[in-house]
Amino acid sequence: MRQRNWRLIIVGAVLIVLAAMFFVGMQGMAGKSTDPVALMRTVGQVSGVVCGLSLVMIVFGLVGKRT
């Protein structure tokens, strides 16, 4: 029987929410930037990497470990 690692699942979900909030929050600042396209491209890459890592954490948390 495998036991789920709830800490990994919760941290992964929180990271997804934080990445989405970071992306939406930076959209407001993009208008004040001298190069908004480059800024949003960088913000999108960072948010994508954080979401990818958090999805991996959620999957590992759901798989769990053997007891």
C-alpha positions in Angstrom: 0.0 0.0 0.0 1.3 3.5 -0.9 0.9 6.4 1.4 0.3 9.9 -0.1 2.7 12.7 0.8 0.2 15.5 1.6 3.0 18.0 2.2 4.2 17.8 -1.4 0.6 18.0 -2.7 -0.2 21.1 -0.6 3.0 22.8 -1.5 2.6 22.1 -5.2 -0.9 23.5 -5.1 0.2 26.6 -3.3 3.0 27.1 -5.8 0.6 27.0 -8.7 -1.6 29.6 -7.0 1.5 31.8 -6.4 2.7 31.5 -9.9 -0.7 32.5 -11.3 -0.9 35.5 -8.9 2.7 36.5 -10.0 1.7 36.4 -13.6 -1.5 38.4 -13.2 0.2 40.9 -10.9 3.0 41.5 -13.4 0.5 42.2 -16.1 -0.3 45.5 -14.3 3.3 46.5 -14.2 3.9 45.6 -17.9 2.4 48.9 -19.0 4.9 50.9 -17.1 7.9 48.9 -18.5 10.0 50.2 -21.4 9.7 46.7 -23.1 6.5 45.1 -22.0 6.8 42.2 -24.4 10.1 41.1 -23.1 8.9 41.5 -19.5 5.9 39.4 -20.0 7.9 36.8 -21.9 10.3 36.4 -19.0 7.4 36.4 -16.5 5.6 33.7 -18.5 8.7 31.6 -18.6 9.2 31.9 -14.8 5.6 31.1 -14.1 5.7 28.2 -16.5 8.7 26.7 -14.8 7.2 27.1 -11.3 3.9 25.5 -12.5 5.8 22.6 -14.1 7.8 22.0 -10.9 4.7 22.1 -8.8 2.9 19.7 -11.0 5.8 17.3 -10.6 5.6 17.7 -6.9 1.9 17.0 -6.9 2.4 13.8 -9.0 5.2 12.6 -6.6 3.0 13.4 -3.7 0.1 11.4 -5.1 2.3 8.5 -6.0 3.6 8.5 -2.4 5.9 6.0 -0.8 5.6 2.4 0.2 4.7 1.7 3.8 
